[in-house]
Every structure is written in C-alpha cells, then in structure tokens.
C-alpha cells in the first residue's frame, strides 16, 4: 500500500515521474482543471454580486475520476497527499480544486513545486513540501471572474447589435492591435515615398548605395517622377569621398521565455503557437529515450517570463564552450543577467532550457519525432548561444558623390565569431554580416554600379502581425501571460474577426466583421478595451498573487466601476 499520493496534471508527466519514485508513491493525473465557474445567477456570471463569492461546479467529464479518487482515499488512507500541479497561477488553482472536491483537511496535503522533471528536482521538491499559496489561488479566482464578467457582459451586446459572437478582456485588445496595425498600413500606402539607389555586384556579393543628404539622412521623393528627374542626372560612376570605420558588438539573445520561444519557433521553424506549445509540453513532460531506456523530461517548464538560468547548468555550459572553442567564447556576464527585469515579469522560475545539457540533440534524434527534434534543437542551440560571447564586426560606411548627390554604402564584416560559430550560415545573413570584405580587396576610389534604380521606400512601413510577433508585442505591453498566449489568435480566427493572408508566415488581416466589432467596442468601451487598461488589470492580478491586494477588493472595485456604464450602453437602442 502506497504511503503517499501525488496529484499531477498530465498522464505523460505521471509516467515520467514514476521512474524516479518507489513503491511508497501512487501518482494520479487530473488532465487539467476539475471545476469551472458556474453558469448561473445574474447574466450567468456564477458570482454572488453582493458578497462577490464565485461558485464553482465540477466538470461533468471529470466525475468518473473524482469518484475513483474518493473511493481510493476511503480504502487506502495515504499518510500525505502531495499536490504537484504546474508551478503557476493555474496550477495553484487546480491544486485548490483537488482540496475542495476531495474535502481534504490541511494536515492531509502539501504542495510540491518543481520546474523540471529530473530526479534531482523531484527529490528536492519532496524534501521541501509547501503549503498552498492562497494568494495565487485568489489571483486565479480573480482572473476567472474578471474574464467572465467582461466576456459574459460584452458578448450579448455584440450579438444583439452586430450579430458577432464574443468579446473578451484580452481577446478584444488583441483584435484592436491587429485592426490598428492594418489601418496604419493603409495610411502608409496613401503616402508612398521613393528612394534612389545604386546596385554594385562583385564576386556574387551585392552592395546597395543609397542616396543621403549632407547630414546623412535618407533622401525620399513623394513621386517616381521626381526621383526620375534626379536619376537622369546620375552617371554609373560613384566617387568615394569618405570612409568611416566602427567596431560593433552583436550580443546573443536572452534565454527563452515563452514569448521568445513562440516567436523564434514561428520565425525559424514556421511552427504555429499551438504546435510549439504542444511540442514544448511534450518535451517537458517526458519522452522515452532509447539511449537510457527511460522516460525523460528534456526541457524545463515551458511557461515562463523569466530569463534566469540555473547556476549549475550554466557552469556545465561554460565548461563545454571552453573545451570546444576556448574561454574567450564564454560570456561570463550575460547581458540578460545584467538588465533589470520588467515590472510585469512574474519570474516564478527560470528560462526554458534543456534539463540535461549532456543530452545533445543529435544523440537522441532517433527517440524524437521530427518536429520534436527540431524544437529541442532550437532550444538547445539558443540556450548555448545565450551564454556565449558576442560576435564582433567592423562596420565601414563609405560615402560617394555622383554629380553633387551623396550616396552611402554600409558593410559589416565579421572580426570575431563569438556565438556565430554555432551556425554561421544562419547568423551571417540574418544579421547582415559578411565573412570577408570584397571592397577592401580593391584600391577603392570609385565604383561603377551595375544599375541605378528607383524603389518604393518600405523600411518604416508597419508590418502585419503573425503569431510570433503578436506574442512579442503582447509581452512588451504587459498583456496576457505565458500560460494564455496560445488562446488569443485561435479565438479571433474561430470568431471570423481575423484571417490569415497568403504569405508563408501567416500574417493576420482583420475581416470586415473584425473591423466592425473593434469599431463598436472602441466607440462604446474604449476605456476598457485598450492596451494600457488591460496591462493594468494584469498588474493588479499579479499584486493579488504577491499578497499585495485581495480578490474581493479587486473584483468589487472593477464591477462597481464597470456595471453602471455597461448598463447604460445596454439600454441604448440597437
């Protein structure tokens, strides 16, 4: 008979953790939440609007498991129940649901927290069981009630007035971002500008000379005709009049937060948010590895907004870098450790990294599906790069003159590889760096260009969001959290508010309905549906998590501010 009972969220995680535990432990998985906010009361909010008490009902599909657990506890009576749900706000909420449903007394249970599924991490958690964090539970309650109040109050209005399906606290702000960006693109198109540039090619390398004024500012023309007038005065010979050299450093990116992982997986692997989220969860929960014949968790917890790394892991990486390339390739004071963390960062745990640095991607490739291998390889190399020295380049700016008009050409040449040594074929073109300088080989006094062309000026053109860039923007604005990034774009697509354009990166374009919904929300609820207010709500939820505010005070104030105005809009004729 097992002395201890552990509750997890995932069956895969259950299988992995069992490899570390003996016969004294039984492990059950909840498969996510066990309860949901009830759909009853005023507007089906599931909240007593006098005391603001939320009501929760068990999820019908979990009844069978709940009865099994109840019977197990009656028959077996374990010495201690260990609640090892995910180490975040939602995980704390699920742990509280287990306590409620099984009517556990405080002396019956403890909380287990671990951020990677390794024997060492599980052992440390078991030797340091904790109490449930009631501040996190309150924050999770507040988040659910807040979302219900906004969604269930605004959605019926949209259905009545626009025949649209839904609105939401974050969903509607994401729609606003996408719609605002599309409007900015259309405005940019109305004010097209053009630039003049010369194209010079040598040994397969292409160089672009761009027209600048005497102060070095790019010259733009309001029409092709005006640019054509200047082009007609130019010869194919550009005479060198100045040369400036500058030493530059290119630092590796910080270790993976959730948003950065989603962005890079989209950019480098063309993975959707849903795809990356699913694969990262699989790598975290555990994969059966043929080289050690057991289920192994390969990465740390994939929902994080911290870029800290475990000191022991960092030391292992430094030893590897020194052995492979030398001490000069180690970045002993990484930029991401020096920078001050944003106020919106919860920083509950560390960045996403390999759990075992010794598990090289190529050595376990035959145990992974192709997409798992691709994502694990990305995480492994990115983490390694984040602890390596910056690449160093020499930037040379050449200034030329042609019939009194100035043109400049920039060349960035690698002088020290730093982290570029990991994958120069990827880094060099992406950072616009050349291995060698073809211009320095010649006694450069002038260039005869292959052609002079008029190009539409696009550098300041606003770009549509794809899933990766949208998540990066949400993180920058302090909107949403790592555990929720997977939901926003999917909801907007399902509601018909946005659609993908036809390019490979699948950028979002608002539909006609999306524009109408955003316009109506901005006309009637602009003070609620905007980036700053939504970020402030997230900050208030974080304060509850930290014990600096309470569920009751937060929800009561929100409802008392929101309800009168919402009622006024509701009573207006369609």
Secondary structure, 3 states (H helix, E strand, C coil): CCCEEEEECCHHHHHHHHCCCCCCEEEEECCCCCEEECCCCHHHCCECCCCCCECEEECHHHHHHHHHHHHHHHHHCCCEEEECCCCCHHHHHHHHHHHHHCCCCHHHEEECCCCCCCHHHHHHHHCCCECCCHHHHHHHHHHHHHHHHHHHHHHHHHHHHHCCCCCCCCHHHHHHHHHHHHHHHHHHHHCCCEEEEEEEEECCEEEEEEEECCCCCECCECCHHHHHHHHCCCCCEEEEEEEEEEEEEECCCCCECHHHHHHHHHHHHCCCHHHHHHHHHHHHHCEEECCCCEEECCECCCCCCCCCCCHHHHHHHHHHHHHHCCHHHECCCCHHHHCCCCCCCCCCCCCECECCCCCCHHHCHHHCCHHHHHHHHHHHHHHHHHCECCEEEEEEEEEEEECCEEEEEEEEEEEECHHHHHCHHHHHHHCCCECCCCCCCCCCCEEECCEEEEEECCCCCCCCCCHHHHHHHHHHHCCCCCCCCCCHHHHHHHHCCEEECCCCCCCEEECHHHHHHHHHHHHHHCCCCCHHHHHHHHHHHHHHHCCCCCHHHHHHHHHHHHHHHHHHHHCCCC
